[in-house]
Each structure stands twice: as C-alpha cells, then as structure tokens.
Amino acid sequence: MSNLCPPPSPAVAKTEIALSGESPLLAATFAYWDNILGPRVRHIWAPKTEQLLLSDGEITFLANHTLNGEILRNAESGAIDVKFFVLSEKGVIIVSLIFDGNWNGDRSTYGLSIILPQTELSFYLPLHRVCVDRLTHIIRKGRIWMHKERQENVQKIVLEGTERMEDQGQSIIPMLTGEVIPVMELLSSMKSHSVPEEIDIADTVLNDDDIGDSCHEGFLLNAISSHLQTCGCSVVVGSSAEKVNKIVRTLCLFLTPAERKCSRLCEAESSFKYESGLFVQGLLKDSTGSFVLPFRQVMYAPYPTTHIDVDVNTVKQMPPCHEHIYNQRRYMRSELTAFWRATSEEDMAQDTIIYTDESFTPDLNIFQDVLHRDTLVKAFLDQVFHLKPGLSLRSTFLAQFLLVLHRKALTLIKYIEDDTQKGKKPFKSLRNLKIDLDLTAEGDLNIIMALAEKIKPGLHSFIFGRPFYTSVQERDVLMTF
Amino acid sequence: MISAPDVVAFTKEEEYEEEPYNEPALPEEYSVPLFPFASQGANPWSKLSGAKFSRDFILISEFSEQVGPQPLLTIPNDTKVFGTFDLNYFSLRIMSVDYQASFVGHPPGSAYPKLNFVEDSKVVLGDSKEGAFAYVHHLTLYDLEARGFVRPFCMAYISADQHKIMQQFQELSAEFSKASECLKTGNRKAFAGELEKKLKDLDYTRTVLHTETEIQKKANDKGFYSSQAIEKANELASVEKSIIEHQDLLKQIRSYPHRKSKGSALCSAETQHAQDQADQVATTSNPDESADADLYTRRPAYTPKLIKAKSTKCFDKKLKTLEELCDTEYFTQTLAQLSHIEHMFRGDLCYLLTSQIDRALLKQQHITNFLFEDFVEVDDRMVEKQESAPPKPSPGRPPSRSLDECPIPQVFVSVGSYKSSVESVPIKMEQELGDEEYKEVEVTELSSFDPQENLDCLDMDMKGSISSGESIEVLGTEKSTSVLSKSDSQASLTVPLSPQVVRSKAVSHRTISEDSIEVLSTCPSEALIPDDFKASYPSAINEEESSYADDSEGAIHFQASISPPELGEAEEGSLENTLSQTDSSCCIGKESDSLRVPLSTPAHTHSDPDGVVSSPPQRYRQKDQGFHVDFAGENASPSRDNSSEGFPAFELDPSRLLASRDVSKTSLDNYSDTTSNMSSIASTSSDRTPSSAHPTGPSSERHKKRAGQNALKFIRQYPFAHPAIYSLLSGRTLVVLGEDEAIVRKLVTALSIFVPNHSRHAKPVKHWVSSPLHITDFQKWKLIGLQRVTSPAGAGTLHTLSRYSRYTSILDLDSKTLRCPLYRGALVPRLADHRTHIKRGSTYYLHVQSVLTQLCSKAFLYTFCHHLHLPAHDRETEELLASRRASFLKLNLGLVNEDMKVVQYLAELLKLHYVQEPPGTGHPTLRFDYVPSFLYKI
C-alpha cells in the first residue's frame, strides 16, 4: 500500500473493534462532502489488530477519494448508489455507498465505505450483495436519524438554551457502528467458516451407501426440495455441529460455487448469530435446545428461507419469493415509518422497534410446512443411490441434475418472455406453461421458478401479479386456469 | 423460533399503509418502494432505470490536458446504440474517480524524470438518474509530448444493469485487462520509438550546435567568448542534458517490468521480445547501438531534424490520437478485443449467467456431454480441458481418462452385452477388399473358433439367403399391424472400430454371411429358418426364448479394438475391490469379466395387455467378425449377376417403391441381396464426395433458433413426428427423402437437434446426399438428407435406399410419408408435443435441450449402475439379469415401451465412447435394428 498519502485529518474519530477471528476487513469509513473543504472523513472503524495493515492516513486518503467526482452526483431522489473500486496501486478494494442526506440543514453527499485488501477480492465478491443490502438498510435508517436529529436539536437548543451544535450529526455514528460491527463479524466468520467452493460429496449425505443411512429419507427429500423451492436459502439448526454441517454441505451441493462461498458452516463450540442474506447457514442450538431466529433479519433476507431442524427432522419454509419480497417491503416501510415517527432515542434504538398500534398481532407464522411435493428431487434421490459411492459417479449425476434444473429454469424464463412479449403483456397461461414444460407437479414448478427468480429477479412478482395472494389462495387461483 | 423484540406488527395491509393524520408521513425519498419489480409497468425485462441508450456499449475516454475529460470512441461505433446518452457528461464522471497516483517527473533524490508504471485501477460506478452503470478500467499511456509524459485513459463498459456489471466483475476485469495490456504494450513500443527519434534529433542538434560552436571558437581569436558563443554553449549543454534524460527514459521504458504484463495473451510474443530488448539495453553502453539493435526501430529511416532544446508549450501542440499513441497494429488488436468483450457480455444477464453455469456443470460431465451438446461448444470446453490436462499416465498402465479428474467408475456392461440387448450384430468394417483376415487378439476357451469353420458357415448362410418371400418384413404390412405392433424384433449390425474378436464355438444356429442383413430376412422355407427366426411365427415364440439361452451360451463377442490390450480376469470379489480404481483398465477388466459370463441378451418379450407376445424373430449371438463389407468377395459375384439380370423395372420407381408398400417390400426382399451388393460395390469403388464432419458449421444462436423453429414446425405439421424422432433417438438412421434440396436440408437441420452424437468431433448428420448410400453411410450418419431424382439415373440411389429400407426409417417429404417402426413411449411426446404453446424456435430448442439432458442423465445412470450389469450371485442367469435391467428401466427410470430402447441406445453410445481410447476418435457402432416398420401418412 502506498505511502504517498497526505497526513490524516486530526478530526477523524476512530472506533477500534475487537474481533474474535481474523478480519478480512481493513477498515470502514464514513465520509461526507464538505462544501468548503471537499471530501472529509468523519469516522473510521477498524478491527483491533496487532499488525497495522493500513495507517489512518492511508484510510483517510482512500475514504476521501470515495467521494471523488460526487460533486457531479446525479442520482434519483433517495438513491443509495454503490461504487466499487479495485485499486491495484494501493492493493485495496473499496465498496462505497454514496447517498444524499440532510445534515445540519444542509443537503450533502455522504459515503459509507468498507476497505479490504485486494487479495480478498474473490472472497468478497460473493458476499457483496449481503454487505451492500445490509449497509443500504442501515443508511436508510441513518438518513432518517440525521434528518430528525437536526429538528430535535434545534428544538432543544431553543428550549434548553444549551449548545449542542458540535454534537450534531455525530449520533449517526453509533447507528452505523451497530451495523458495521456485525458486518465485520460476518466477514470474519465467513473467513473461517464459509463453505468451500468445491464440496467433496464424501462429506455429504449423498455419499451414504443407501438413502436413509444417515438421515431419514422423507426428511432428506423435504429438506432438499424445500431448499430448492426457497432459492437455495436455508437455515440448518441442530445440537450436533457435525450433523448440522453434513446437511449444510449436502444442501450446498445444489448451489453454484459462488453461492457456496456465501454459505456458512456451523461453529463447533458456540453458535454464530443468524446472518441475513447467506444462502445456507448452520446454527447450533443452545443448551436449552433452542435457537431463536431474529424475525426482522429473516424477513430481510433477499429470498425466503427454509428452516431445517436436524434434531427433530422438521422442514419448514417461508412463502414463495413474491410474497416474501412483498412482506419484506411492507416490513421495511413500516420500520422506517416507525423510525420517522419515533420521538426519543430509545424509540429509535435498533432492533427494538415495537409498533404502538393496539391492534398489533405479530404474524410469526412465517414458516410453513412443505406442502408442495415435487418429482424432480424425488426422482433424483431415488436414482442417485443406485450409483456406487466413493467414485465420481454421483457427482456427475448431481451435475446432470443441476444442469437439468438450470436449463428448465432458462426455458421457463424464455417461455414467459415469449408469451408476454418481454413483459409487455400479462402472463395468463400458467397451466399451459406447466404442461408444455413438464412442470405439472407444484413442487417442480416451485423449484424451477425459484431458480429462475435468482437469474431473473422479479419473475415471481411479475407472474403472480400483485402479491396479495397467500400461497393457498394462489394455488386456488391457479387451479382455475 | 422467532424472537419477539424484532417483531413489527403487520397483520393487515391497511395498518401498514394508512398514515395517521396527525403525524407527518415518511418522505418517499427515505422509504423503499413497495413493489420493486411490479410497479409502474416495470417487469423483469424492462430497464428499471429507463436508460437513454439501447444496449450495452464500451466507451473509451481520455482526460485530455487541454480540454479535460472527453469521449474518444464507442464500441460499437454506432450512434443508435448510445442514442441521446450524454457521453461528455459520463466521461467527466468516470474520469473523475481515477485513483491512479501515477507520479511522473523528478522525484526527490532523482536526477532524471522517472516513469512510474502504474497498475490499472478498476471502478464500478453508476448514474442512477441516467440509468447508466459502468465498469471503468483506468490506464495510463505515455506520451513524450504530454505533461509529465502521461495521458490518462479509461475504457468503460456501460450497461443499464448494475447487477450485470457486479456479477460479471471478474470476467469484465480479466477481459479489459487484456485490452489494456495490449494498448500499453503498443504504447511502450510507440513511446520507445518516439524517444529514439527524439534522441536522433537531439544528437543531430548537438552535432550542429557543436559544429557551430567550433566554428565560432575558431573564428574567435580574441581570447574570450562572445555572448553568442556562451549562448550556444549553454544550448549545447542543455541538449546534452536532454540527451541523457531521454536515454534514461528510453532505458526505463525498455526495462518495463514484464511481470506486470501477466495475462496478456494478445501481446505475449511482443512482451517477450521487449524483454529481450530490455536485456539488451541493460548490457549496451552505447545508446545508439542499442537503438540500432532494437527491433522496434525497424521502421523507415528517420531523418533527424534540428530541434530546440526546450519543448513547446503544451497548449501549442496537437496531442497524439490514441492510435498514434499506440502502434496501429496494437490499436487494431485492442479494438478487436473490445469488440469481443462487447459481444461476449451483450444481452440479458440471465443468459450470461446460465451459460456460465452450464459450462461449469458440463465440465463435470465429460462422459455424457458429447451426446447432445453443441460440439462447437464442447470443443471449446475440450480446449480448456486440454490446457489443464494432467500429464500422461505412466507407461505400463493404460492411459486413464478422468471423469472430471475424479475416480472413474468401471463400466459394468460390456459392449457385447449392449449389442445383445439391442439385438445388434457386429460387422467388421474393413475397406480392404478380399481381406479375409481375422484378427484374434485373444481366443479364450469359450471363444476359440476355427476361422475356416466360420467361413464355411458363412458360405452356407449365403447360399441359404438368396431369396425369400417369407421375409419378416412382409409380416409388417398394414394387415398385420395388430400383431406386429407388439413385435420387438430387431437385428442389428454392429461395427466395432477394429474388431478384436472373441468368438465362441457355438455357432450352431446362425452365422453371418457377408451380408447378414439379408440372411436375417430371407429364408426360403421354414425348414431353412434358423431357430431364432422362428420367432417371427407366433408358435415359435417359446422356442425363441430357449434359443436365447443357447445363444447366450455360445455368443461371439466383439470387442472394439480400442480396448486396452489387457483383458482383466477380475473376479467378482476383486471387481469390488477395483471399483475404487479409476483408470480404464479397471473398466476393461470388468468388461472382460463380463465377457466370461454368458453375455446378456435380455429377453425382449413384451407381454401386452391383450396377451399377445411378440419376440424378436432372431436373437443370434454369433456376432461374427466374418461379416465384411467387402462385397467383392466370391459370394457376392453371383448375386450381382442375378441382380443385373432380374431387376424388375417397377422397382426403379421410387414413389411406387414407397407407396405400394406390399409390392415394394416383396420386391425389396427378393432382390435385397443383389441390390445390396451392387450398391456396395458402387459405393466402395466410386469417388464419393467426402462427407463433411461438420455440416452445420459453427452452431450459432441463429442456427439454434432456426433449427428449433423448423423442428417446431415439423412436429406441428407432421402427425408422425414422434416415431421419426424416436428413430433418431434410438439410433435408427432416418433418411429424409426429397427433391428439393433446400427443403430437405431445412428439415435435416431441424431434426438434427434430436440426433445423439457419436463423439465430440462430428454430428452424425448428412444434410444432403445425391449419390447412392453405402453401408458405411449408416455407420457414419444417423440422419441423412437424400436427393430424390426422378430420372432413371437416380434410380440407383433409391434402389440402394430400398435395399436398406428395412433397417432405416424413411421420411419422404414429397409424398409426406414416413416409414419407420412404431413408437408407443411417453418420452417423445414430452419432447415434441404438437399442442405445445411454445412460440419461438429458440425456446423450443431450450426445451429440447433440457429434456435431452434429462434423458442423458437416465442413460448415465443406466450405464454406470453397477448392480444392473453384474449378476447378483453366481447362479443368476442372464435372463434374470436382463429382467432386472428391464425392471430398473421401467420402475426406477419410469420408462415405458420404446423409451427403454432409447435409453439403452444412449447407454450403448456412452459405453462405446467411454471405452474408446482416446475417446470419440473412432467410428460408432453400426446397427441395423430389424423391427417392423409402418407407413405413416398425413
């Protein structure tokens, strides 16, 4: 990393974060565009390490430059833009989220950035979406906070006559810290426990001599089927790390290498926290034999999730993509609205938002039984165990199965594309699609649709229209075709 | 399961959406849209942002020291592509984020300007209002005239899809790095050339100045220097200094650290050369000499000119263009690379992603992907594979082919057993006429057989097969459909590549003459009918079954010559042990093992609900290698004579041949021997146009689209599309007969998507043939477009066709008829449903691809499912094994009726491909399936 950097600004505050494991993140920064001084760094978060990889001066230099050119910013209202730098000369990669906000009555441009060494590029890229989604949401909240704080401060100044101007805008930092630390922890945990790109089938259930050797046949079928129906997004919980990880690896066989790198194995000793946005993650139950999933984070995952308990062999799944996205958006909007309306800092504390409506009835029943049976996974499981384990036969057979799924998904996308003239017309012939593409089993359709959703986002919402139908209603509607 | 504190109420929609009157609503800019994909007419295909450009393009921009950021060129260079998109503004935006702190000048402690070879930086950014997102690749080029000698440039891939850029970041980065490296290499070359010129100018100037100074010195006899002389001397000193500086720069540019040019395949030769040059410079003290030695300078002689020591002001000069900055050749190469990038990343992200996933998954399927994959793509993959190919195996061990670099399973089913399962007869295809040599690599106890005895048998068979009106084919008329529809009889001719024959003594029932096809079909009387022919008669069914058992005892088994020389003798137990071994020797060992056990001939006895049982009319196992395609042999001559004498005139009428089926069949059967011989001779002796192995050429998207579209038309237009497709899938050659070449070609192209390949190197499709078909054509091609010539000259072609018509399917485009076996499966209707609502050819092609991939998967399972091809215990008979296989196909793979044959045929291809060494190099098996055909009309 270059030493040709200007000296750091003395005003930059820094938070050092102690992480239990190795941190691939060099630093996180929050910078803003000062109308007089240009880009300025407000805060630095850095992991507490013995070896200083990047000096504060270098971090400041880099962070300042994330706002380079942003004086020309031409963004949609409320947009949070992502900039991504790979700076070989500096040996770093920087991810910057640029947004406009009101601070002290002035509208300005801000940048929240994370800096990683360039050597971590291939480690980071599969996790880009997770990081960006999480930082984006915290920025949404922080922006409201910044906006509200000014009003409150002004009120306080008037009422109390106290001088608090120097604190203005600072309070966004604790909020950002509340998400930057988890992101650092996530990256750290992924560094040590991410699922490898290539999985040895010998470490999975598919290496058993016969189906049902290490887990019940019906359970395995349900788990894989539901896992595929929820876009490859699953949470595996259990008391035995070994057992959990075997299922995690098995499920990861059905993912792409990049998706595997966005999946996490279970920690043997203590459990990780649930992380929103990972594809598959193994979580260890506590001593009481339970694991509490954070509702908010489960809702914020980009795809619906399958919940698999390897202790009791249960498989539950969230509603399909369009419903999940719809619920997620409703939740986000309500959370932001609650933030907007909150009157005290306590109200605005993270993760403790309680909507004050008297008629509040939380719908915790987001996980349902797997109702839709499929023929694709069933046939695969029926057949794969006929091949001798220990050779590459099963891997080849699996690759063929995945190829079939991907090709069917692409055919489905193309079919809908043709039928609707690339979305110009509504899609009305789901029945025909099912017959033409041999997807008459509801589970098969769900699996292929889920796969298609990943490569063509928004397909569910487009096909099923306004997502007010519940799954059951949807099925009823489909039956009428 | 869910933690309560996280819960925010959302029970009814209105509770979320309704805002209390007394509180200010959340400004929309702070909120998130409720429908990210379904609002305001947005859909997965619409550009969320409404970009002003029509599709992705590449922009090259420069940060000009005179005018600031400016766009230089776009790829494609078409104003329609970027439309009203403001390139100037976007150039300003992307150039303003350059991070390159390329320091050029006089660094502290350095006497001369230093070139800093900065690495490229890559930035992804966007303009959400304009809906434009870009991958920006920043690079710095050198220009002697430029400020600090540097000219910052950037190449940007601009797209409306931000996800596309991030998801393809590494690929984009790799490709743009190649382009950048090419530009920079050219630039270094040009820069070095520029420096050399400058040095020559300076040298010339120095000489001139020196001369002038000397003149002045001589002219000056006053003992002191005039101001003019001092000025000249200063100028000279300045030139001297400039020379040293430029020499240093030249040295720097030539000693460019080539480790940085990694991955530049485009310019690898040049960089190597440049490296040599750098070395040369390092060892040369005289810069002039080094300049002379520089191959860069092999350009037209340069005439030095007098220059001023001080350079011109930057605003007075015209900056070099990008092409001038780089060598033209490199500039052109870069543009080509950028065009390649534009083409590579063009289109919808979902297709890009799927093709990448496809490629990755296909890499893991070397055993099966030759079957239906586009061989152009497969070849590409093979190249990739070869690049990373492991070293050859050690001597003494057969070269093993890896199954995706992983342990390779044994093939548990021998070639022979597959042949028997599809009732095929191997034919030794040798082109040398009259060569009766039998190559016996290994004559085991079971297979020891006297060639002379065999020949005798052949002679006898030939004698008995002169003519017959009792051919099985006759039974296959419309009148007897009800019976024959259940017949499963077929006689197949298998041609191993170079047969190493393992023959058995038990050739009691049948031997194969030089034209076994006719032997199979022409029996003058029941007395002469071999046992296995009796299956044609309902009363002989049971006998047929018993004959199978006999056959299995005395089978003659062929083994392709590509088999490794060692035939393993592994026992059952040891086989289990060797399973973990992965080389092909294990596989062959297994094969040889299976050769030792009676080769399976699954009893293909269909028991239909109505109780009618049909069995193959012949099930002989004497896959005698003695069958030669050498029709010029002794036995052939009389037949030829017969044919020339007694060929009826009506046979020459092809329409009659096809339309009047009964008559034609009789006549065909009567004269099939002779026609065969004639055609064979004609074929082998004539100069046939070499058939193209790649008739389709590069398989483009357009080609796929057209093929899919025409296939879709075919299945909608022809009610008999299913049996036609079944023929192709089951390895029975389909001849498309027609007068109009264009129409025939079109249909052949369309149907070719259903044809399983025999290897990665060629698709067994011949689009257009006008000469008579030869037996080898059926080995090479599984789909043939044949010209119908109405003139008598073309009769030969049709006669040849009629000669083989019982073993091929014939689709007559002119009369819109199809003659082929019955199909009653469930697979083809899924593949080719005439009621399908698929609208486009490309979509149908995708659908076919996915169904065929499923089929491949089944064939793979069947091929490599070990317990299907090994007896469960010593006493398990071949029949039991066969019935186990049949039940597996039915129950586990869900196959019914003829679908089983499709999977069996594909499994056979997989097996053959697997045992070939190297894979896919040999010719496939030639099979003639002898099953009753039916005539379909529209």
Interface residues (C-beta under 8 A of the other chain):
Chain A: S2 L4 H65 N68 G69 L72 N74 A75 E76 S77 G78 A79 D81 V82 K83 F84 F85 V86 L87 S88 E89 K90 L121 S122 L125 H128 R129 R140 R143 I144 H147 T256 P257 F291 V292 L293 P294 F295 R296 Q297 V298 H307 I325 Y326 N327 R329 R330 Y331 M332 R333 S334 E335 L336 T337 A338 W340 R341 D351 T352 I353 I354 Y355 D357 S359 F360 T361 P362 D363 L364 I366 F367 A379 D382 Q383 H386 L387 K388 G390 L391 S392 L393 S395 T396 F397 A399 Q400 F401 L402 L403 V404 H406 R407 K408 A409 L410 T411 I413 K414 Y415 E417 D418 D419 T420 K422 G423 S429 N432 L433 D436 L437 D438 I455 K456 P457 G458 L459 S461 F462 G465 R466 P467 F468
Chain B: M1 I2 S3 A4 P5 D6 V7 V8 A9 F10 T11 E13 E15 Y16 E19 E23 P24 A25 L26 E28 E29 Y30 S31 V32 P33 L34 F35 P36 F37 A38 A42 N43 P44 W45 S46 Y89 L92 R93 S96 V97 Y99 Q100 A101 F103 V118 E119 D120 S121 K122 V123 V124 L125 G126 D127 S128 K129 E130 Q162 H163 M166 F169 Q170 S173 L349 C350 Y351 L353 T354 I357 D358 A360 L361 L362 Q364 Q365 I367 T368 L403 D404 C406 P407 I408 P409 L579 S580 T582 R830 D833 T836 H837 I838 K839 R840 S842 T843 L846 H847 Q849 S850 V851 T853 Q854 C856 S857 F860 L861 F864 C865 H866 H867 F888 N892 L893 G894
